[in-house]
């Protein structure tokens, strides 16, 4: 594989711009610290029986990224104190403790708190002073932990029983009772502490109530259920509250909403993404996070969705504008928009652009001069390891299918005239094979980031396949020839 150039979004993220994301692993320390008003100092103290001496790293959250926010020493008795002159941004934090233990907590603007627990059972023994948010967090965990064994038991009984049997109905009823008890418990907390950060945090993470819809014939209308569920998925989130971005809740919801509740097809993804982004367009931090996250998921080479880059192109074109993308400089945004302009002509469903370049004999060859009902555009580099393997497969496929209405237009990239000719002779190419050392012939026509790249054009020269491996071609040939009335 030959990577022709780093994507513009990659360049913006890592060193050329602050496009809103930080990528970190367990060995990376980031200096990002969201702004927070200096109301009082931070003092977080913990007495953790059974934790060995060492250093504890404090890990914070922003979107789906973690960052090292601070650290504190743990003495031999398991005691640690974190003191700061500048407040931490309100959110969800975790101490990575010696002995591979983790201690999580919620904090708001009041950041003077004490936690006491035994390492053998943090959840069951946790006592909190000075933070109603962390106290409620652990109370809720303990309440739900008591319910889990019976919930698992009812689920097991339902799985073993026939639907609508007495055993199934009994287990289902008890399951619903347990979940109602959990809902009543949480509703009690929400009513008693309506202004607590924990309340906002927990409500934001709730899923919509399940609602049954049936078709006229009595069958379950699963599509309508999905639509209802998705339409109400964000109802509990207060987009005026930026604290929630400093917890895992928003990132988890966004991932589920886009990746699980939305069909992984460009048209569906664009429609759902647009509706969500319009909902947060006046909430700057959510708008920044949502647009960046969705774009990154469907960037070229990072998505397995067929033509997923159509989503990437759409997001960048429509939302990474000078007026909306407040987090970046106009010159960087211009470069990013130019990058997607280069990709746009080769999206699925678009008319495949013509290319005119010279073959090994110096003859000018054009895609549009080809008369076969199917044309494959095969872009390769002689130095590319995958190209060296797939070139032979492409040639074999061509020899098998050329009499059935398939032509191949090979384009060498990122090479020299000498290397191109040598490679072509070694592989025994018999299909049309061109090279333009200036790249003018292919610029902004067929986008290639990593070689090899394969496009398929139908009889109308519409792009009907891209980002393909040779073993996928024959299925597309059969489909397109059948559509053209030429199937065998």
N, C-alpha and C positions, 0 to 999 in steps of 0.2 A: 504494500500500500504506500502511496506517495501522497503526503498532505501538501497540497499546492499552496495554501495560505491559511493562516489562522483566521477564524471567523471574526467579523467585526465586533460581535458581542463579547467574544472571548477577550479581545484586546481591550475593550472598554472595562471589563470586570477586573482583569489582572494587570493593572499598571497604567493604563491610559485614561482611565476615567473612574469616577465613583458611581457606577450604575446601580448601586443599592444593595449589592450582595457581598458577603464575605464567605469564603470557603475555608473551612477549618477541619482538621482532624485532631486526634487526641494529643498530638505532639506540637500543635500550632498554637501560639499565643497571639491574639489579636488585640489591638489597642482601641478598637471601637467602643465607645461608651456613650449611649444616648444621653442627651441633656436632661438634667433634673434640677429643680429649684432647690437652693440651699436653705431649707427650712430648719433642719437640725442635723447633727452628725449621725452616722451609722454606727451602731454597736450591736453586733449579733454574737451572742454567747451561747455555747453549747457544752453540756456535761454529758459525755457519751461513754458510759461504762463499757469497757471491753475493747475500746479502740486503741491501737498502739500509737506510740509517739511518731511524729512525722509532719509532713506538710499537707494541708488540705487545699485543693484548688477550687475556687468558686466559679462555676460555669453558668453563664447567663444564656438567654435565648433571644434571638430576633428573627421572626419568621420561621424558616426551617433550618436556620444556622445556629450553631453554638459558638460561644466565644468565652475566653478566660477573662473574667471580670476582676478577680482579685485572688488573694491567697491568705492563709493564716496557719500559724504553727499549732500543732496539737501536742500537748505534753503527755507524760507517761500515764496520767490519770484519765486521759481522754477529754481533757478540757481545752477548748479553743475559744479565742475571742477575735472577731474581725472588727476593727475600728477604722472609720474613714471620715475625713473632713467633708468630702463631697458625697452626697447621697447616691446610692445606686438607683438606676431607673426602676420604678415599680414594675414588678413582673414575677416570673417563676425562676427560681435559682436552685442549683444543686451543688452541695459540697462533695467533691471526690475525695474521700477520706483514705487514710492509710488502712491497709488491710482489705482493699477492694470494696469498701462499703460506700454507700451513697446516702446523702441526707438532703431531701428536697424541702422547699418551703416557698411560701408566697409572701411578698412584702409590698407595701404601698409606701406612702410618704413617711409614715411613722416607722422608723427602722431601728428601734431599740427593743430588742426581744431576747428571751432566753429559752433554750430548749434543753430538756433532760430526757434521756432514753438509754436503754440497754442495747448494746450492739446485736445481741442475739435476737431481738424483736423490736426494731425501731417503731413499727406501726403500732404494736400493742402496748408499748410502754411509754410512748411519747407524751410528755407534758410540756405545755407551752405557756409562757408568761409574756405579756406585752404585745401580742399580735393576735387579734381575733381572726385574721385571715388564715394564718398558719394553723391556729387551733381548730378552726372549722374544717380546714383541709384534712387534718388527721382524724377528727371526729367522723367525718364522712367516709374516709377510707375504712375505718374500723366498722362502721355500720354496714357498709356494703360487703366487707369481708365476711361478716357473720351470715349474710344471705347467700353467699356463693355456693356453699356445699349443697343447700337445698335446691338452688336454681339448677345446678349441674345434675342433681338427682332427677328433677322434673324433665329436663331436656333428655336425659338418658331414657327415661320411661316413655317419652313421646317417640323417640327414635326406634324403640323396640316394639311399639304398639301400632296396630293398623289405624289409619286415619278414621276418625269418627267412632272408634271403639270406646267402650266405657273407660278403659285404662287411659287412653289418649286424652279423652275429654277431661277426666279427673286431673291428670297431670297438667294439662293446658290451663285449667281453671286455677290451680294452685300457683302455677307460674305467673299468671296475670295478677293474682293477689299479691305475690311477692314484689312484683314490679310496681304495683299500686302503692304498696307500703314504702317502697323506695321513693316514689314520686311525692308521697305525702310528707315523708321526712324532709326532703329537699325543699318542698313548698313551705314547710314550717320555718326552715332556716331563712329562706328568701323573704318571708314576711317579717321575721324578727330582725333581720339584718339587711334591709333593702339597699343600703348605701355601701355595704362592704364590698371590697374588691373581690373577695371570694364569690359573692353572689353573682357579680358580672362574669367572672371566670367560669363558674359552673353553668350558668344559664347559657352562655355562649357555646358550651360544649354539648348541650342537649340536642338530641335528634328530634325531628318532627314526630308527632303522634302518628301511629300507623292508621290509615284509613282505607277501608275496603271499598272498591268500586267493582260493579258487575256489569257485564254486557247484557243485552236484551235477552239472550238465550240462557242467562244464569251463570255463565262462565266468569271467572275472575278476570277483570280488565287490568292486567299487569302494567300495560303501557300508561294508562291513566293514573294508576297508583304511583308509578315512577315520576310522572310529570308533577303530580300533587306534592310528592315528597321533595322533589328538587325545587319546586316553586317556593316551598316553605323552609328550605334547608337553612337559610341565613336569618330567619325571623328573630332569633334570640340574640343576635350579635349587635352590639351598639358600636357602630362605626365611628362614633364621636370619641370613643375611648381607645386611645393609642396604647394603653397599658396591655391590652390583650395581644398585641403584636409581640410583646415580650414574654409570651407564654406559648406552649406548643399548640394551643387550641386552634388558632387561626390557620396555621400551616397544615395541621391535620385535616381540618374541614376543607380547605382549598384543594388539597391533594385528592380527597375522596370525591369532592364535587366534580372536579375536572376529569380525573382518571377512572373513577368507578361509576359515577352517576350519569356520565355523558358518553354517548357512543363515540368510539375512537375513530371518527371520520372527520376530515377537515371542515366540511360544511356545518356539521353539528357542533363541533368544538368552537368554531368561530361564532356561531349564533349564541351559544351559551356563555362564552367568554365576554362577548360584547354586552350582553344583558347584565352580567355581574359587574363589569368594569364601569358601565354607565351608572350603576347603583352607588359606586364608591368614588366617582370621578371628583367629587367635591370634598372628599376625605383624603387629604394629600398622602399620608403615610400608607394607607390601605391601597390607594391607587398606585403608588410607587411599587409596593410589594406585589400586588396582583399582576400588574402588567409585566414586570420583570420575571416573575416566577413562571407565568404561562409562556412567555416568549422563550425562556431557557428550556422548557420541557420539549418544545417542538423545533428547536434549532436544528439545522442540517447536521447530520451524523450523530445526533443525540436522541433521535426518535426512531422507533420502529413502525410508527404509523405511516402507511402509504401516503406520501405527499404531505406529511406532517408539517413540513416547512411552509406550507401555505398558511398555517396558523401563525407561524413566526413572522412571515412577511406581512400579514394583515395587522398584527399587533404593532409591529414597528412602524408601519406606514401611518397608522391611524392615531397612535398614542405617543410615539416618541417624536413629538413635534416640539418646536421651540416654545410654543405656548403652554404645552401640557407637561413636558418632561422637565420639571423644575430642578431636578437633581443633577443635571449635566449641562455641559457647555454646548452652545450652538454648533461649533465646529465638529465636536464629537458626534452629535446627533446627525449632522449632515453626512458624515462618513458612514454611520450606521444605516441611514436611509439609502445611501448609494449602494451599500452592500446588498440590501434586499431588492433594490431595483435590478441588480445583476442577476438575481435569482428569479425574478417575477416571470420572465418570458418562458421559463421552462417548467412551470407548474402544471400539474395534471389538468387535462381538459383545455389547455391553451393550444393554439395553433403552433406546431413545432416550427421554429424559425429555419429559414434556409441557410445553408453554409456552403460557401464556394472556396475551395482551396485546391492546391496542386498535389497530384499523386506522385509516386516514385518516378514515373516517366515524364513528369513535368506537365501533364495534362490537367486542365482545370476541371474539377469535378464538383457537381452540385447535388444536394439532397433532392431538390425539387425536379431535377431531370430524371430521377428514378421513377419507373412506372409500376413497380411491384406494389401490391396492395398493402404490404407491411414493410416498413424500413426500421432497422435497428441502428441507433446511433451508439457506437462503442468508443468510449474515450479512455485512453490508456497512456501509461508512461513506461518506456523500456526498463527503467530502474525500479519499477514497482514490483515487489515480490508477488503480490496477488495477481497483478497483470500478467506476469510471466506464466502463472498457472492457468488463469482464465482465458488467456489469448488462444491457447490451443483448443479449449472447450468451445469458444465462440466460433472458431474456424470450422470445427467439426459440425456444429449446429448449422452453420451456413451451408456446408456441402450437402447436408441432409435435407434442408428446407428450401434451397434456392429454386428448385424446380416446382415448388408448391406455392410460390408467391412471396418469398422473403428476400429482401436485400439488406446488406449491412454496409453502413457508412462508418468506417473507422477513422478516428481523429487522434493523432499522437499529440501529447501535451508535455510540457516540462521536460524537453529533451533537445537534442541537436539533430541536424540533418543526417549526420553520419550514423548516430546511434539508432535513429528511427529506421533508416534503410537496412541496417544490419539486423535489427530485431525483426523487421517484417520478413526478411529473407529466411531467418532462422525458424520462424513460426509458420512459414509457408502460406502467408495470407493470400487468398484468392479473391477476397471481397474488396470493394472500393476502400482505399486507404490513403488518407491525406495528412499533410502536416503544414502548418503555417507558423513559422518561427516568430512572427510578430504578434500572434494571437488575435489580430484584428478580425480575422474571419469568424472567430467563435465568441468574441467578447460580448457579454450580456445576452447570449443566446441559449446555450446549454450549460447550465451552471455545474461546475465540477469543483468540489472541495477536496475530496479524497478519491484517488483513482484505485481501481477502475470504476467508471460510471457508465451505466447502460440505460438508455431511453428506448421506448418503442413508440413508433408513429403508425397510426392506422391509415386506411386508404385515403382519408381526408387530410392526412398529415396532422391530425390531432394527437397530442401526447396521451397515450393510454397506459403507459407503464414507465416507471423510473426507479432508481435506486435498487436495481435488480441484480441477482446472481444468474449466471448462465442456465442453471438447472430450473429456473422459473420461466424461462423464455417460451418453451414449447407449449405450456398451458395457455399463455397469452396468445400465441400464434393460433392455436386451435379455436380459441374464443373469438378472436377478431376475424379470422377467415370465415367462421360460421356466420358472424354478423354480416359479412360482406357477401354471403351466399356462395362462398367458395369452399366450404368445409367438405371434408372427405368422410 
